[in-house]
Amino acid sequence: MAALNSCCFIGHVGGEPEFHNTASARVANFSIAVSERFKDRNGQDQERTEWVRCCAWGNLAEIVDRFVHKGRLVYIGGKMRTTSWTDRNDVKRYSTQIDVVTLQLLDRRDDSRSNNDTSRDGRGEN
């Protein structure tokens, strides 16, 4: 049976990205708020927000550094990855993030001097 690990989100960046370096690449970590609006059973407008953790590597991390800031509206495409660890109290913990493959800036800002479409190689190609 075939499998597919592909996710896409549109949301606002929740805070300034954080950066670190590994032995092989620069890494950018940031979260986006993805909101949905709906009416509840009583007809009242409601809004639900999910926070999506994102991780960009290499050239995409450099693009994040230049263009992605708190409040920006972005499209993120990538692969879901879950890691686990045991905390100090011997409780198993899990964390899920999106490894970014495609990043597109959706709002217009003075600092977005590119064509707003990037991918792992930074040229709009995969």
C-alpha positions in Angstrom: 0.0 0.0 0.0 1.3 3.5 -0.9 1.8 6.1 1.8 1.9 9.9 1.7 3.3 12.2 4.4 2.3 15.7 3.2 0.8 18.6 5.2 0.0 22.2 4.2 -1.1 25.1 6.4 -1.8 28.8 6.0 -1.4 30.9 9.1 0.3 33.8 10.9 3.7 33.4 12.4 3.3 33.5 16.2 6.7 34.8 17.2 10.2 35.5 15.9 11.8 32.4 14.5 14.6 30.8 16.5 17.8 29.6 14.9 20.6 27.1 15.6 23.3 25.3 13.7 23.8 21.6 13.4 27.0 19.9 12.1 25.5 20.0 8.6 23.0 22.9 8.3 21.3 25.9 9.8 17.9 25.3 11.3 15.0 27.7 11.9 12.1 26.8 14.3 8.9 28.8 14.4 5.2 28.3 15.0 2.2 29.5 13.0 -1.4 30.0 14.2 -4.0 28.3 12.0 -7.5 29.5 12.8 -10.9 28.2 11.8 -14.2 30.1 12.3 -17.5 28.3 12.7 -20.9 28.6 14.3 -21.7 26.5 17.3 -25.0 24.7 18.0 -26.5 28.0 19.3 -25.5 29.8 16.1 -22.8 31.8 17.9 -19.6 32.6 16.0 -16.6 30.7 17.3 -13.0 30.6 16.5 -10.5 27.8 17.2 -6.8 28.3 16.8 -4.2 25.5 16.4 -0.5 26.1 16.8 1.7 24.3 14.2 5.4 24.0 15.0 7.6 24.3 11.9 11.2 23.5 11.2 13.1 24.7 8.1 16.6 23.5 7.2 19.5 24.8 5.1 18.6 27.3 2.4 15.0 27.6 3.7 16.3 28.5 7.2 18.2 31.4 5.5 15.0 32.5 3.8 13.1 32.3 7.1 15.9 34.5 8.6 15.4 37.2 6.0 11.7 37.2 5.4 9.7 35.4 8.1 8.8 37.5 11.2 6.1 37.6 13.8 2.7 38.3 12.2 3.6 37.3 8.6 1.0 35.3 6.8 2.6 32.2 5.3 1.8 29.0 3.4 3.8 26.1 4.7 4.0 22.7 3.0 6.0 19.9 4.4 6.2 16.5 6.1 4.9 15.7 9.6 7.5 14.4 12.1 6.9 13.2 15.7 9.7 12.7 18.2 9.5 11.3 21.7 11.6 11.4 24.8 11.3 10.6 28.5 11.2 13.6 30.9 12.8 13.9 34.3 9.8 12.3 35.9 10.1 9.2 33.7 7.0 10.3 31.6 7.1 9.7 27.9 6.5 13.0 26.0 5.8 13.6 22.3 6.3 16.5 20.0 5.0 16.9 16.5 6.3 19.4 13.9 6.3 20.1 10.2 9.6 19.8 8.4 9.1 22.6 5.9 9.6 21.7 2.2 7.7 24.7 0.7 7.3 28.2 2.1 5.4 31.0 0.5 4.9 34.5 1.9 1.3 35.4 1.4 1.1 39.0 2.7 2.8 42.0 1.1 5.5 43.7 3.1 8.3 46.1 2.1 10.9 43.6 3.1 9.7 40.8 0.8 11.8 41.6 -2.2 11.6 38.1 -3.6 8.8 36.5 -5.7 7.4 35.2 -2.4 7.7 31.6 -3.5 10.5 29.4 -2.1 11.3 25.8 -1.6 14.2 23.8 -0.2 16.6 25.2 -2.8 15.3 28.8 -2.5 14.4 29.1 -6.1 10.9 27.8 -6.2 12.0 24.3 -7.2 12.1 21.2 -5.0 
